[in-house]
Amino acid sequence: MGSAGRLDRHEYQRRWVALHGDVVPSRIVSGWLTFAYVVARPLMTFSANSLSLLTVVIGAVAAWFSPSPWVAFVVIVSLILDGVDGTVAILRNEVTLRGAVLDSAADRLVEVAWLVALWRCDVPLWIVLCIWVVGLVQEYLRAKMKSLGVNEVGVVTIAERPVRGLIIAAAIGIAFLSTPLGLLLLVMELYALRQVAEYAYAQLRDA
């Protein structure tokens, strides 16, 4: 680990910005980075990859025990760990391509587990499947743009992963709102997909 564990918050944010196409973080993003830094410090005895795998296990627990109000808190814990594993990677100086691929795969598996938990709360299957497909296409577009050399974050949509996780947690925790919140998430994802598609078109139009 060397001196990596002694990174202060400002140096950590500087490295995060460099890894995300030198994007200027908004106040919300800066607040999240500060939160992630504080949470990650005590977890630095664990590797970032082990935390990524732990989020999958926690997601599976949520799917297995749903429907239950406490499962909402399990979803939130997995969401926090998902954001913290990248922070741990930076602090431990373990940012690797293999880790990035593992993190991306873990993200998709955890989202499947969240959606299984949502379906077990009696949300219609067609809504759950549409949420999964639209979210998957959105993430694919971003990954494809990156493979074509567009490394900037570009657009922060209304249905980023933390928002999706929080809405799913609320839908699991508030049983009588499960289906309406599921529909709300689907509408938000469709709008977010439009945002990403428009950005992709603008970036690649003259390529």
C-alpha positions as CSV (number, residue, x, y, z in Angstrom):
1,M,0.0,0.0,0.0
2,G,2.9,2.3,0.7
3,S,2.0,6.0,1.1
4,A,-1.3,5.5,-0.7
5,G,-3.2,5.1,2.6
6,R,-2.0,8.6,3.7
7,L,-3.8,10.4,0.8
8,D,-5.7,13.4,2.2
9,R,-9.2,14.2,0.9
10,H,-8.0,16.8,-1.6
11,E,-5.4,14.5,-3.1
12,Y,-8.0,11.7,-3.3
13,Q,-10.5,14.0,-5.1
14,R,-7.7,15.2,-7.5
15,R,-7.0,11.5,-8.5
16,W,-10.7,10.8,-8.8
17,V,-11.0,13.8,-11.2
18,A,-8.1,12.6,-13.3
19,L,-9.6,9.1,-13.5
20,H,-12.9,10.6,-14.8
21,G,-11.7,12.6,-17.7
22,D,-10.8,15.7,-15.7
23,V,-14.5,16.4,-15.1
24,V,-15.2,19.2,-12.7
25,P,-17.3,17.7,-9.9
26,S,-20.6,19.4,-8.9
27,R,-21.4,20.2,-5.3
28,I,-23.4,17.0,-5.1
29,V,-20.6,14.9,-6.5
30,S,-18.0,16.7,-4.2
31,G,-20.3,15.9,-1.2
32,W,-20.5,12.3,-2.2
33,L,-16.7,12.1,-2.7
34,T,-16.2,13.5,0.8
35,F,-18.7,10.9,2.2
36,A,-17.0,8.1,0.3
37,Y,-13.6,9.2,1.5
38,V,-14.7,9.1,5.2
39,V,-16.4,5.7,4.9
40,A,-13.6,4.2,2.9
41,R,-10.8,5.0,5.4
42,P,-11.8,2.3,7.9
43,L,-12.3,-0.3,5.1
44,M,-8.8,0.0,3.7
45,T,-7.7,-3.3,5.2
46,F,-9.9,-4.9,2.5
47,S,-9.1,-4.8,-1.2
48,A,-11.3,-2.9,-3.6
49,N,-12.0,-6.2,-5.4
50,S,-13.2,-7.9,-2.2
51,L,-15.6,-5.1,-1.5
52,S,-17.0,-5.4,-5.1
53,L,-17.6,-9.1,-4.5
54,L,-19.2,-8.3,-1.1
55,T,-21.7,-6.0,-2.8
56,V,-22.9,-9.0,-4.9
57,V,-23.3,-11.1,-1.8
58,I,-25.3,-8.4,0.0
59,G,-27.4,-7.9,-3.1
60,A,-28.2,-11.6,-3.2
61,V,-29.2,-11.4,0.5
62,A,-31.6,-8.6,-0.4
63,A,-33.2,-10.7,-3.2
64,W,-33.4,-13.8,-1.0
65,F,-35.2,-12.1,2.0
66,S,-37.4,-9.8,0.0
67,P,-40.2,-8.7,0.6
68,S,-39.3,-7.3,4.0
69,P,-39.0,-3.6,5.0
70,W,-35.4,-4.2,6.4
71,V,-34.3,-5.3,3.0
72,A,-34.5,-1.6,2.0
73,F,-31.6,-1.0,4.3
74,V,-29.6,-3.9,2.9
75,V,-30.0,-2.3,-0.6
76,I,-28.7,1.0,0.7
77,V,-25.7,-0.7,2.3
78,S,-24.9,-2.4,-1.0
79,L,-25.2,0.9,-2.8
80,I,-22.8,2.6,-0.4
81,L,-20.3,-0.2,-0.6
82,D,-20.6,0.0,-4.4
83,G,-19.5,3.6,-4.3
84,V,-16.8,3.0,-1.7
85,D,-14.9,0.2,-3.5
86,G,-13.6,2.7,-6.1
87,T,-12.5,5.0,-3.3
88,V,-10.6,2.2,-1.6
89,A,-8.9,1.4,-4.9
90,I,-7.7,5.0,-5.2
91,L,-6.6,5.2,-1.6
92,R,-4.7,1.8,-1.8
93,N,-3.3,2.7,-5.2
94,E,-5.0,-0.4,-6.7
95,V,-6.7,1.2,-9.7
96,T,-6.4,-1.5,-12.4
97,L,-8.3,-2.4,-15.6
98,R,-9.1,-5.8,-14.1
99,G,-10.6,-4.1,-11.1
100,A,-12.6,-1.8,-13.3
101,V,-14.1,-4.8,-15.2
102,L,-14.8,-6.7,-11.9
103,D,-16.5,-3.6,-10.5
104,S,-18.7,-3.2,-13.7
105,A,-19.7,-6.9,-13.6
106,A,-20.5,-6.6,-9.9
107,D,-22.6,-3.6,-10.6
108,R,-24.7,-5.4,-13.1
109,L,-25.2,-8.5,-10.9
110,V,-26.2,-6.3,-7.9
111,E,-28.8,-4.5,-10.0
112,V,-30.2,-7.8,-11.1
113,A,-30.5,-8.8,-7.4
114,W,-32.2,-5.5,-6.6
115,L,-34.7,-6.0,-9.3
116,V,-35.4,-9.6,-8.2
117,A,-36.1,-8.1,-4.7
118,L,-38.4,-5.5,-6.3
119,W,-40.3,-8.2,-8.3
120,R,-40.8,-10.2,-5.1
121,C,-42.6,-7.1,-3.7
122,D,-45.3,-7.8,-6.3
123,V,-44.1,-5.2,-8.8
124,P,-45.3,-6.5,-12.2
125,L,-42.6,-8.5,-14.1
126,W,-42.9,-6.3,-17.2
127,I,-42.0,-3.2,-15.2
128,V,-39.0,-4.9,-13.6
129,L,-37.8,-6.3,-17.0
130,C,-38.2,-2.9,-18.7
131,I,-36.2,-1.2,-15.8
132,W,-33.4,-3.7,-16.3
133,V,-33.3,-3.5,-20.1
134,V,-33.4,0.4,-20.2
135,G,-30.7,0.7,-17.5
136,L,-28.6,-1.9,-19.2
137,V,-28.8,0.0,-22.6
138,Q,-27.9,3.2,-20.9
139,E,-24.8,1.7,-19.3
140,Y,-23.9,0.0,-22.6
141,L,-24.0,3.3,-24.4
142,R,-21.6,4.9,-21.9
143,A,-19.2,1.9,-22.1
144,K,-19.3,2.0,-25.9
145,M,-18.6,5.7,-26.0
146,K,-15.6,5.1,-23.7
147,S,-14.3,2.4,-26.0
148,L,-14.5,4.9,-28.9
149,G,-12.4,7.4,-27.0
150,V,-15.1,9.6,-25.4
151,N,-13.8,9.5,-21.8
152,E,-15.7,12.5,-20.4
153,V,-18.6,11.8,-18.1
154,G,-20.6,14.0,-20.4
155,V,-24.1,14.1,-18.9
156,V,-25.3,13.3,-15.4
157,T,-28.8,11.9,-15.8
158,I,-31.8,11.9,-13.5
159,A,-31.5,8.1,-13.1
160,E,-27.9,7.5,-12.2
161,R,-27.1,4.3,-10.3
162,P,-27.4,5.9,-6.8
163,V,-30.8,7.3,-7.7
164,R,-31.9,3.9,-9.0
165,G,-30.8,2.2,-5.9
166,L,-32.5,4.6,-3.6
167,I,-35.8,4.4,-5.5
168,I,-35.7,0.6,-5.4
169,A,-34.9,0.7,-1.7
170,A,-37.9,3.0,-1.1
171,A,-40.1,0.7,-3.2
172,I,-39.1,-2.3,-1.2
173,G,-39.5,-0.5,2.2
174,I,-42.9,1.1,1.4
175,A,-45.0,-1.8,0.2
176,F,-48.0,0.1,-0.9
177,L,-45.8,2.3,-3.1
178,S,-43.8,-0.5,-4.7
179,T,-45.5,-0.5,-8.1
180,P,-45.9,3.4,-8.4
181,L,-42.2,3.8,-7.5
182,G,-41.3,1.1,-10.0
183,L,-43.2,3.0,-12.7
184,L,-41.5,6.2,-11.7
185,L,-38.1,4.7,-12.0
186,L,-38.9,3.3,-15.4
187,V,-40.0,6.7,-16.7
188,M,-36.9,8.3,-15.2
189,E,-34.7,5.7,-16.9
190,L,-36.3,6.3,-20.3
191,Y,-35.6,10.0,-20.0
192,A,-32.1,9.3,-18.8
193,L,-31.6,7.0,-21.8
194,R,-32.7,9.8,-24.1
195,Q,-30.1,12.1,-22.4
196,V,-27.3,9.7,-22.9
197,A,-28.3,8.9,-26.5
198,E,-28.4,12.6,-27.4
199,Y,-25.0,13.2,-25.8
200,A,-23.6,10.1,-27.7
201,Y,-25.0,11.4,-31.0
202,A,-23.5,14.8,-30.4
203,Q,-20.1,13.5,-29.6
204,L,-19.9,10.9,-32.4
205,R,-21.7,12.8,-35.1
206,D,-18.5,14.1,-36.7
207,A,-16.3,11.2,-35.8
